[in-house]
Amino acid sequence: MPNPLYDALFAPLATREGPVLHLADGTSLSGQGLHALIARLAGALRAAGVVPGDRVAVQVAKSPEALALYAATTSIGAVFLPLNTAYTAEELAYFIGNATPRLFVCDPAKAEALAPVAGAGGARLLTLGADGAGTLANLAAGQPAQFVPESCEAGTLAAILYTSGTTGRSKGAMLSHGNLLSNAEVLAGLWRFTAQDVLLHALPIFHTHGLFVASNISLLTGGKMIFLPGFDAATVLRLLPQATTMMGVPTFYTRLLAEPGFTREATAHMRLFISGSAPLLSETHLAFEARTGHRILERYGMTETNMNTSNPYEGERRAGTVGFPLPGVELRITAEGAEVAPGDVGMIEVRGPNVFSGYWQMPEKTREELREDGWFLTGDLGTRDPEGYVQIVGRAKDLIISGGYNIYPKEVELLLDEVPGVLESAVIGLPHPDFGEAVFAVLTAQKGVDLDPEAVLAAIRDRLARFKQPKGAVVVAELPRNTMGKVQKNLLRADYKGRFGG
C-alpha cells in the first residue's frame, strides 16, 4: 500500500537501531523509537476519529513528539496543518474556521483558553506539551507500536501551510505528498546530504524551512539531527562540533558572528551552512567567510513552492544572490506578460513539481496567482544576470511608485547598508501629497555608533537618482521581524504612514 511520504521518510526508521534525534538534554531517540512513536500517534489520531482527508491543526512546541505527529498525520492520509506558536486565540480562530480541522492539538497550558476556538470550528481539542505529555500522548500510550499506513497518491494533499498574511487574510497553501517529497529529493542530491550527515536543527517546525526542508532531507537520507527547541547561540556553539551541516535564517548567523568562540577552528569540521527564509546581507556573507572560511549557501523558497533556487554546492556561492533554479524547476522573470532581458527587474514566476495546487477555500486567489499551465506568480521581484544567478530585489507589494517612477527598495537599501555605522536598513514607501508615495528609510546602527539619519542620507545622495532618494529617515533600535527573520515592512508603513501628511 503506497504512501509516498511514509515510504520514503518514515518506514526506514523501523529498522534503524541507532540514534536519529540528539536532544538538548543530552538524550537521544533511535529510529525505532521514533517509528514506534509515529505508530502510536497514528493510532491515537484514528481513535480520535481522524480519517483520510481530515485536517489536523497543530500549535505546539517543537519536540520529537511534534515531529512524529507530522509523520503520523500524513501516514494515515490526513492533512497536517502546523500553526505558528506565537498566534493568538483571535488569529487561531480564523485558521480553525477556515480549515475546519477534525482535530486541534495545542499546548496543555493553553487548552482552557483555546477550547472555545476549537469548539466554534467544530474541532476536537487534544493537548501535547514540550515534554511530550498531554491528552494526545495519553491516548497514544494505549496504541500499538506498529501500524499500517493509508494508501495514497503523490497528488494526495499532505499539508496546508498558511502564508504570513501581511496583505490581507492569510491563505492556506495546499501541498501534496509529491510536492514535499520531490523537493526533498532534489535538495538532498544538490546539497550532497548522506547518512553520515548530522544536521544541527534549531529552526521551528511550523514552517517550510524547518519541517519540509531540514527535517525531510535528513529523514530521507538517513542522517541524524541535533534537534533543539530553538536557537540559542551559546548552545549552538557548544553542540556545533557534533554536527556536519546547519540550516538557519540570517539572524542565526549574525548572532553566531557576535560570539567570540565562533572561529575558523570551531567550524573546521563542518561541511555546509545553508541560509534562507529571509535575505542574507552581503556583509554577513562576507564576514562569515572571513571568520570561518565557509561560504554560506543561500537559497530561495516560499510557502507555496518549498524551494525554488539555490546557490551551487560546487562553484561560486555569490553573495546577494539566491543562485540558480533547482533541477526540474522552471523560472522566468516577466513584466507585462513577457520575459524581461537579463538584468531587468520583473516578477519571478516558477513552475515545477514543487509548486502547490492552490489556496484552500480560495478559488479566486488561486486563479489570480496560479495559472492553468502551472506557472505560479510568486509576488517577488527579481533579476537574473547573464550568468544565470537570480537576485531578489523585493516583494511586488513593496514596490514604491513615486511621481510615476518605479523604485525598488533593495537598490536603496544596498547603498544605505554600505554607509559607515549603518547595521541594516529597510526602505518603504509612505503616502505623500505631491508624489503619491515618498521613499522613507528606517535605519539601525552598529553597536556603539550614534547614527545621524540626515548624514546617512547625505552619504548616498550622489549615488542615486533624485527620485530614488529617501525623503526622510529614522534610526530605530531594531527592525520588526517575524519568527523567520523577515522584516515586517507592513508594520513600518503603519508606524510612519503620516510622516509626510499624505
Backbone torsions as a table, in degrees:
resi	resn	phi	psi	omega
1	MET	NA	104.4	-175.3
2	PRO	-71.9	141.5	171.7
3	ASN	-146.0	101.8	-168.2
4	PRO	-50.0	-50.6	-178.0
5	LEU	-69.8	-43.1	179.4
6	TYR	-61.4	-47.7	-175.9
7	ASP	-60.6	-40.2	-174.5
8	ALA	-86.2	-37.8	-171.4
9	LEU	-102.2	-38.5	-167.5
10	PHE	-108.5	-35.2	-179.8
11	ALA	-56.8	-40.9	-179.6
12	PRO	-61.3	-20.2	-179.8
13	LEU	-63.3	-28.2	-174.4
14	ALA	-61.8	-22.5	-178.8
15	THR	-111.7	8.8	179.6
16	ARG	-95.0	107.9	-179.2
17	GLU	-80.9	-26.9	-177.2
18	GLY	-78.1	171.5	-177.5
19	PRO	-67.5	143.3	174.7
20	VAL	-113.0	-41.1	179.3
21	LEU	-116.4	123.3	169.8
22	HIS	-99.8	125.8	-172.6
23	LEU	-102.4	163.8	-174.0
24	ALA	-63.3	-27.0	-178.5
25	ASP	-84.6	5.7	177.6
26	GLY	94.3	-8.7	178.3
27	THR	-85.7	167.4	179.3
28	SER	-133.9	158.9	174.7
29	LEU	-124.0	126.6	-179.1
30	SER	-76.1	165.9	175.3
31	GLY	-60.0	-43.5	179.2
32	GLN	-64.6	-37.2	177.9
33	GLY	-65.8	-40.2	178.5
34	LEU	-68.2	-39.0	179.7
35	HIS	-65.1	-40.4	177.8
36	ALA	-63.2	-37.8	177.6
37	LEU	-64.6	-42.7	177.0
38	ILE	-60.2	-44.9	-178.8
39	ALA	-61.3	-45.2	-178.2
40	ARG	-67.1	-38.4	177.7
41	LEU	-69.5	-35.4	174.9
42	ALA	-61.1	-42.4	176.9
43	GLY	-63.6	-38.0	179.5
44	ALA	-66.9	-40.9	178.9
45	LEU	-62.8	-43.5	178.4
46	ARG	-64.7	-38.4	178.1
47	ALA	-65.5	-28.1	179.1
48	ALA	-83.0	1.8	175.4
49	GLY	96.3	7.7	-179.5
50	VAL	-75.6	128.3	178.6
51	VAL	-123.4	165.5	-179.4
52	PRO	-52.2	134.6	-179.2
53	GLY	94.0	-19.3	176.5
54	ASP	-67.3	148.4	174.5
55	ARG	-92.2	139.8	174.6
56	VAL	-118.5	105.0	-179.1
57	ALA	-87.3	138.0	-172.0
58	VAL	-137.6	121.9	171.0
59	GLN	-128.6	88.1	-176.1
60	VAL	-138.1	162.8	176.6
61	ALA	-69.0	154.8	177.6
62	LYS	-66.5	130.8	-179.6
63	SER	-164.7	165.7	173.7
64	PRO	-57.5	-37.2	179.9
65	GLU	-65.4	-37.2	178.0
66	ALA	-65.7	-40.3	176.2
67	LEU	-63.9	-42.2	179.1
68	ALA	-65.4	-31.0	179.4
69	LEU	-67.0	-39.1	173.1
70	TYR	-58.3	-48.7	-179.5
71	ALA	-61.5	-44.2	-178.1
72	ALA	-64.4	-41.7	-178.0
73	THR	-61.9	-50.5	-178.3
74	THR	-70.7	-28.5	-179.1
75	SER	-68.9	-26.3	178.7
76	ILE	-98.8	13.1	175.5
77	GLY	81.9	8.7	177.6
78	ALA	-89.5	177.5	-171.9
79	VAL	-114.3	120.9	-177.1
80	PHE	-84.8	131.7	-177.3
81	LEU	-128.8	85.7	179.8
82	PRO	-78.6	139.1	-176.9
83	LEU	-124.4	137.9	179.8
84	ASN	-52.5	132.1	-177.3
85	THR	-69.3	-11.9	179.4
86	ALA	-87.8	-9.5	-178.1
87	TYR	-62.9	139.2	177.9
88	THR	-83.6	170.8	178.8
89	ALA	-59.4	-38.6	179.9
90	GLU	-64.3	-42.5	178.4
91	GLU	-66.7	-41.8	-179.8
92	LEU	-62.8	-33.6	-180.0
93	ALA	-59.4	-36.7	177.4
94	TYR	-65.5	-48.7	-177.4
95	PHE	-63.0	-44.2	180.0
96	ILE	-66.2	-40.6	178.4
97	GLY	-67.0	-34.3	-178.5
98	ASN	-78.2	-43.4	-175.4
99	ALA	-86.2	-17.2	-177.6
100	THR	41.7	61.9	-179.2
101	PRO	-70.9	153.3	172.3
102	ARG	-71.0	-34.1	-173.6
103	LEU	-136.5	140.9	174.3
104	PHE	-125.1	119.9	-178.7
105	VAL	-108.4	125.1	-178.7
106	CYS	-133.8	175.7	176.9
107	ASP	-68.3	139.7	-179.6
108	PRO	-55.6	-33.5	-178.4
109	ALA	-68.4	-18.9	-178.0
110	LYS	-104.0	-0.4	-171.7
111	ALA	-58.1	-44.4	-177.5
112	GLU	-63.7	-42.9	-178.0
113	ALA	-70.3	-31.2	-175.0
114	LEU	-96.2	-5.6	178.6
115	ALA	-57.1	-43.1	177.6
116	PRO	-63.8	-34.0	178.6
117	VAL	-64.4	-47.0	178.9
118	ALA	-62.7	-44.8	-178.1
119	GLY	-61.9	-42.2	-179.3
120	ALA	-64.6	-29.7	-179.8
121	GLY	-91.9	2.6	178.9
122	GLY	74.3	21.1	-177.4
123	ALA	-101.4	145.1	170.3
124	ARG	-78.3	139.3	-177.7
125	LEU	-104.7	124.4	171.4
126	LEU	-127.8	163.9	-174.1
127	THR	-124.1	153.6	176.4
128	LEU	-152.5	119.5	-177.9
129	GLY	-94.3	173.0	178.8
130	ALA	-62.0	-25.6	178.9
131	ASP	-87.0	3.8	178.9
132	GLY	87.0	-0.5	-178.7
133	ALA	-93.7	161.2	178.1
134	GLY	144.8	178.4	-176.5
135	THR	-68.6	-29.9	175.0
136	LEU	-67.4	-42.4	178.1
137	ALA	-63.1	-38.2	177.8
138	ASN	-62.6	-41.6	179.1
139	LEU	-67.5	-36.7	-179.2
140	ALA	-70.6	-30.9	-175.3
141	ALA	-59.4	-28.3	-178.7
142	GLY	-91.7	5.7	-177.5
143	GLN	-96.6	155.2	179.6
144	PRO	-68.5	158.2	-178.2
145	ALA	-86.7	6.4	173.7
146	GLN	-129.1	154.8	177.7
147	PHE	-157.7	165.2	176.4
148	VAL	-107.7	118.6	-179.8
149	PRO	-68.2	162.2	178.5
150	GLU	-81.9	136.1	176.6
151	SER	-73.6	133.7	178.1
152	CYS	-155.1	174.5	-175.5
153	GLU	-106.0	169.7	177.5
154	ALA	-60.2	-30.9	-179.4
155	GLY	-83.6	-2.1	179.9
156	THR	-66.0	135.4	179.7
157	LEU	-63.9	127.1	-179.1
158	ALA	-108.7	-32.6	-174.7
159	ALA	-154.8	153.3	168.9
160	ILE	-122.6	122.1	176.1
161	LEU	-115.9	127.6	-179.8
162	TYR	-86.5	137.1	176.8
163	THR	-69.6	166.7	-173.4
164	SER	-69.2	-19.8	172.3
165	GLY	70.2	38.3	180.0
166	THR	-77.9	-14.4	175.9
167	THR	-129.0	83.6	-179.1
168	GLY	92.1	-168.7	-176.4
169	ARG	-66.1	143.2	175.8
170	SER	-61.1	147.5	179.6
171	LYS	-114.1	138.6	-179.2
172	GLY	-90.6	105.8	179.9
173	ALA	-77.9	126.0	-177.8
174	MET	-93.0	118.1	-176.7
175	LEU	-116.9	131.6	-176.7
176	SER	-92.6	169.4	172.6
177	HIS	-54.6	-43.7	-178.7
178	GLY	-66.6	-38.8	175.9
179	ASN	-56.1	-50.5	-174.5
180	LEU	-70.8	-43.9	-175.6
181	LEU	-70.6	-42.5	-178.7
182	SER	-61.1	-40.2	-179.1
183	ASN	-67.2	-41.8	178.4
184	ALA	-62.8	-40.8	-179.3
185	GLU	-64.3	-44.0	-179.5
186	VAL	-65.0	-46.2	-176.8
187	LEU	-68.0	-38.9	178.9
188	ALA	-58.9	-41.7	178.3
189	GLY	-70.9	-43.7	-176.7
190	LEU	-64.7	-38.9	-176.9
191	TRP	-96.4	5.6	172.7
192	ARG	62.3	39.7	176.4
193	PHE	-74.9	139.5	177.3
194	THR	-137.9	178.7	178.6
195	ALA	-66.1	-15.6	179.2
196	GLN	-82.6	-9.2	-177.1
197	ASP	-79.2	144.2	171.0
198	VAL	-120.6	113.1	-176.0
199	LEU	-92.6	123.7	173.3
200	LEU	-80.6	112.1	-170.8
201	HIS	-112.9	99.4	178.1
202	ALA	-115.5	9.6	-179.4
203	LEU	-81.7	155.8	171.0
204	PRO	-69.5	158.3	179.6
205	ILE	-113.5	24.9	170.2
206	PHE	-100.7	12.1	-171.5
207	HIS	-133.7	155.2	-179.8
208	THR	-51.8	-45.0	-173.7
209	HIS	-59.0	-54.0	-175.3
210	GLY	-76.0	-32.7	-174.4
211	LEU	-93.4	-53.7	-171.0
212	PHE	-92.4	-14.9	174.2
213	VAL	-100.8	-66.0	-174.6
214	ALA	-61.6	-57.2	-175.0
215	SER	-66.0	-45.9	-177.3
216	ASN	-62.5	-41.0	-179.4
217	ILE	-64.9	-44.6	-179.5
218	SER	-63.6	-43.9	178.9
219	LEU	-65.9	-40.0	-178.6
220	LEU	-62.3	-38.8	-173.9
221	THR	-95.1	0.7	176.7
222	GLY	76.3	21.0	179.3
223	GLY	-84.5	-169.9	178.4
224	LYS	-118.8	159.7	175.8
225	MET	-128.1	135.9	164.7
226	ILE	-86.6	102.8	-164.4
227	PHE	-98.7	94.5	-175.9
228	LEU	-95.9	147.3	-179.1
229	PRO	-67.1	-21.8	179.7
230	GLY	-173.5	-174.9	-178.2
231	PHE	-96.0	123.9	170.3
232	ASP	-134.2	120.6	-171.6
233	ALA	-57.7	-43.4	-178.5
234	ALA	-64.6	-40.3	179.0
235	THR	-66.8	-43.5	178.8
236	VAL	-61.3	-44.0	-179.9
237	LEU	-62.5	-38.0	-180.0
238	ARG	-68.2	-36.8	-175.0
239	LEU	-93.1	-10.4	-177.1
240	LEU	-54.9	-37.2	179.8
241	PRO	-60.6	-17.8	179.9
242	GLN	-89.1	-6.6	-173.9
243	ALA	-104.9	163.3	171.4
244	THR	-117.6	-22.3	-177.1
245	THR	-140.9	158.6	177.0
246	MET	-148.6	138.7	170.9
247	MET	-115.9	137.7	-178.8
248	GLY	-156.4	175.0	171.6
249	VAL	-97.3	161.5	-176.9
250	PRO	-52.0	-35.7	180.0
251	THR	-58.0	-36.6	177.8
252	PHE	-56.4	-45.8	-173.7
253	TYR	-74.6	-35.2	176.5
254	THR	-67.6	-35.7	178.6
255	ARG	-71.4	-35.4	175.6
256	LEU	-65.7	-38.1	179.1
257	LEU	-65.3	-21.2	177.6
258	ALA	-81.5	-7.3	179.5
259	GLU	-89.9	121.4	179.7
260	PRO	-58.4	-29.7	-177.9
261	GLY	-80.0	-4.0	179.5
262	PHE	-85.8	96.0	-171.2
263	THR	-128.2	176.3	175.9
264	ARG	-59.3	-38.8	-179.7
265	GLU	-67.8	-37.6	-177.9
266	ALA	-68.9	-20.4	-177.3
267	THR	-114.8	9.4	-173.2
268	ALA	-61.4	-31.0	-177.1
269	HIS	-85.5	-9.1	-174.5
270	MET	-75.5	143.3	178.6
271	ARG	-93.8	-37.4	-170.4
272	LEU	-159.1	134.2	168.6
273	PHE	-114.6	130.9	-178.3
274	ILE	-121.6	140.6	178.8
275	SER	-129.0	145.5	176.9
276	GLY	-168.5	-170.2	179.5
277	SER	77.7	-22.2	176.0
278	ALA	-154.6	157.4	-178.0
279	PRO	-64.7	137.5	175.8
280	LEU	-93.5	120.3	179.6
281	LEU	-62.1	140.9	177.1
282	SER	-56.8	-36.3	179.7
283	GLU	-61.8	-39.9	178.2
284	THR	-66.2	-43.5	179.1
285	HIS	-56.5	-47.6	-176.9
286	LEU	-72.4	-39.2	178.7
287	ALA	-64.9	-36.5	179.9
288	PHE	-65.4	-43.4	179.9
289	GLU	-66.1	-41.5	179.9
290	ALA	-62.9	-36.0	-177.7
291	ARG	-78.4	-40.7	-168.9
292	THR	-113.8	-20.3	-172.9
293	GLY	85.9	-5.0	179.0
294	HIS	-96.6	138.3	170.9
295	ARG	-99.4	118.2	179.6
296	ILE	-61.3	138.5	176.2
297	LEU	-94.7	113.2	180.0
298	GLU	-99.2	139.5	178.9
299	ARG	-133.7	174.4	-174.7
300	TYR	-135.3	127.6	176.7
301	GLY	-151.3	-177.9	178.3
302	MET	-159.8	168.4	-175.5
303	THR	-54.4	-42.2	-173.3
304	GLU	-76.8	-13.9	-171.1
305	THR	-131.8	-3.7	-165.3
306	ASN	57.1	-137.1	-175.1
307	MET	-90.3	143.7	-179.8
308	ASN	-114.0	-39.6	-175.9
309	THR	-137.3	164.9	175.3
310	SER	-157.0	143.5	166.0
311	ASN	-65.0	156.7	-174.1
312	PRO	-73.4	149.7	172.4
313	TYR	-69.7	-47.7	173.4
314	GLU	-108.0	136.4	-174.6
315	GLY	110.1	-178.9	-173.5
316	GLU	-74.0	122.8	170.5
317	ARG	-93.3	100.9	-167.2
318	ARG	-86.9	119.9	179.2
319	ALA	-57.8	138.4	178.7
320	GLY	85.1	-0.5	178.1
321	THR	-123.2	166.5	176.6
322	VAL	-114.0	17.3	171.5
323	GLY	80.5	-141.3	-171.7
324	PHE	-115.8	158.9	174.5
325	PRO	-57.5	144.1	177.7
326	LEU	-66.4	154.6	172.9
327	PRO	-53.9	129.7	-179.7
328	GLY	87.9	-7.5	179.5
329	VAL	-107.7	125.8	175.5
330	GLU	-92.4	141.9	178.7
331	LEU	-138.8	135.1	174.3
332	ARG	-139.2	157.0	-179.6
333	ILE	-120.4	120.5	-170.1
334	THR	-126.3	157.0	171.0
335	ALA	-145.0	127.3	-179.2
336	GLU	53.6	40.9	173.1
337	GLY	84.0	-1.1	-179.3
338	ALA	-126.1	149.9	177.4
339	GLU	-68.3	141.8	-178.8
340	VAL	-91.1	165.1	178.4
341	ALA	-74.6	155.4	176.0
342	PRO	-52.0	133.6	-179.7
343	GLY	93.1	-18.2	178.8
344	ASP	-85.4	153.0	-178.9
345	VAL	-88.8	139.9	175.1
346	GLY	-162.1	-177.9	178.7
347	MET	-78.3	133.3	175.8
348	ILE	-81.9	127.1	174.4
349	GLU	-121.2	144.2	179.9
350	VAL	-133.9	154.5	176.1
351	ARG	-146.7	137.9	179.0
352	GLY	166.3	-179.9	-178.0
353	PRO	-69.0	-11.0	178.1
354	ASN	-83.7	-14.9	-171.8
355	VAL	-79.3	133.0	-176.2
356	PHE	-61.5	170.7	-177.2
357	SER	-96.1	-6.3	179.2
358	GLY	143.0	-179.5	-179.9
359	TYR	-97.7	132.8	-179.2
360	TRP	-59.0	123.4	175.2
361	GLN	62.1	19.1	179.7
362	MET	-132.6	70.1	-177.4
363	PRO	-62.4	-34.1	-179.6
364	GLU	-67.9	-43.7	176.8
365	LYS	-62.0	-39.0	178.6
366	THR	-61.4	-45.6	179.9
367	ARG	-64.0	-33.5	-179.6
368	GLU	-67.7	-34.9	-168.9
369	GLU	-114.1	-17.5	-179.2
370	LEU	-122.9	108.6	-176.2
371	ARG	-73.7	158.7	-178.7
372	GLU	-62.4	-27.0	179.7
373	ASP	-86.7	9.0	173.4
374	GLY	96.3	-7.8	179.6
375	TRP	-76.6	129.6	180.0
376	PHE	-107.0	128.2	177.0
377	LEU	-84.4	107.7	-170.2
378	THR	-72.0	-24.4	-172.9
379	GLY	85.7	-3.5	177.8
380	ASP	-96.0	139.5	175.0
381	LEU	-97.3	137.8	-177.7
382	GLY	-153.5	174.8	174.6
383	THR	-133.6	163.1	174.4
384	ARG	-134.4	126.0	-176.8
385	ASP	-79.8	171.3	-177.3
386	PRO	-57.9	-23.6	178.5
387	GLU	-86.0	-6.1	175.9
388	GLY	99.5	-3.7	178.2
389	TYR	-68.9	133.4	179.5
390	VAL	-95.2	136.9	175.2
391	GLN	-123.8	132.3	176.1
392	ILE	-87.8	126.6	179.9
393	VAL	-106.8	-4.6	176.7
394	GLY	146.2	177.6	175.3
395	ARG	-88.3	146.6	178.3
396	ALA	-57.7	-35.7	-179.1
397	LYS	-70.3	-16.8	178.5
398	ASP	-92.9	-4.5	178.2
399	LEU	-57.9	134.3	179.8
400	ILE	-103.8	128.3	175.8
401	ILE	-115.0	106.7	-175.4
402	SER	-119.3	117.5	-179.1
403	GLY	59.9	29.0	179.4
404	GLY	89.1	-4.6	-179.5
405	TYR	-99.9	140.1	175.5
406	ASN	-83.2	132.6	179.7
407	ILE	-128.5	127.7	180.0
408	TYR	-98.6	114.7	-174.6
409	PRO	-51.6	-36.1	-175.8
410	LYS	-59.6	-38.4	-179.5
411	GLU	-60.3	-42.7	-179.6
412	VAL	-71.8	-40.9	-179.2
413	GLU	-61.6	-39.6	-179.9
414	LEU	-60.8	-38.9	178.3
415	LEU	-71.9	-42.3	178.8
416	LEU	-61.2	-39.6	-177.3
417	ASP	-67.3	-19.3	178.8
418	GLU	-81.8	-15.1	-177.5
419	VAL	-69.3	129.8	179.2
420	PRO	-53.4	131.8	178.8
421	GLY	96.9	-17.9	178.9
422	VAL	-84.9	125.6	176.0
423	LEU	-84.0	-49.3	-178.6
424	GLU	-159.7	155.4	179.6
425	SER	-133.8	156.1	171.2
426	ALA	-134.0	123.7	-177.6
427	VAL	-106.9	129.9	-176.9
428	ILE	-132.3	163.8	173.2
429	GLY	-102.9	133.3	179.4
430	LEU	-120.8	148.7	179.1
431	PRO	-55.4	136.8	-179.3
432	HIS	-139.1	133.6	-174.3
433	PRO	-64.8	-27.5	-178.5
434	ASP	-98.3	-42.6	-172.0
435	PHE	-97.6	-3.6	-174.2
436	GLY	83.6	-58.5	173.2
437	GLU	-135.8	147.7	174.9
438	ALA	-122.4	146.9	178.9
439	VAL	-77.1	133.7	-179.0
440	PHE	-136.8	137.7	-176.7
441	ALA	-113.2	132.6	173.2
442	VAL	-110.4	121.6	-171.0
443	LEU	-116.0	149.7	167.1
444	THR	-121.6	148.2	-174.5
445	ALA	-100.8	150.5	172.1
446	GLN	-67.1	155.0	-175.6
447	LYS	-55.7	129.1	177.1
448	GLY	83.5	1.0	-178.0
449	VAL	-100.6	132.1	173.8
450	ASP	-95.1	98.3	-169.9
451	LEU	-87.3	129.9	176.2
452	ASP	-99.6	111.4	-175.6
453	PRO	-60.5	-36.1	-179.9
454	GLU	-67.2	-36.1	178.1
455	ALA	-68.0	-34.6	177.3
456	VAL	-64.7	-45.8	179.3
457	LEU	-63.8	-36.8	178.8
458	ALA	-65.3	-31.7	-177.0
459	ALA	-68.0	-23.8	-178.7
460	ILE	-107.0	2.6	-171.4
461	ARG	-59.4	-38.3	-177.0
462	ASP	-85.7	1.7	-175.4
463	ARG	-108.9	-1.8	-177.5
464	LEU	-133.8	145.7	170.5
465	ALA	-57.5	149.0	-173.0
466	ARG	-58.9	-38.0	-176.5
467	PHE	-68.8	-18.2	179.4
468	LYS	-89.5	-13.0	-173.4
469	GLN	-72.9	135.3	176.8
470	PRO	-58.7	136.9	178.3
471	LYS	-91.6	4.0	176.6
472	GLY	-175.2	162.6	179.1
473	ALA	-155.0	158.0	178.0
474	VAL	-143.3	150.6	176.5
475	VAL	-106.6	129.2	179.4
476	VAL	-124.3	163.4	-178.9
477	ALA	-67.4	-40.4	178.1
478	GLU	-158.6	156.6	178.6
479	LEU	-85.7	141.9	178.3
480	PRO	-69.5	133.9	-178.0
481	ARG	-133.0	154.2	171.8
482	ASN	-85.2	-176.9	-173.5
483	THR	-65.6	-19.1	179.1
484	MET	-98.9	9.7	173.5
485	GLY	91.1	1.3	-180.0
486	LYS	-77.5	135.9	177.0
487	VAL	-67.7	131.5	-177.7
488	GLN	-93.1	85.5	-176.9
489	LYS	-67.1	-24.9	176.9
490	ASN	-61.0	-37.0	178.1
491	LEU	-69.2	-38.6	177.8
492	LEU	-64.8	-42.3	178.5
493	ARG	-61.6	-38.3	179.0
494	ALA	-67.8	-39.7	-177.7
495	ASP	-66.5	-35.0	-170.9
496	TYR	-115.4	14.6	-171.0
497	LYS	-60.7	-26.3	-179.2
498	GLY	-94.4	12.1	-173.9
499	ARG	-59.0	-37.9	-177.9
500	PHE	-109.0	10.6	177.0
501	GLY	71.7	12.7	-177.2
502	GLY	-83.6	NA	NA
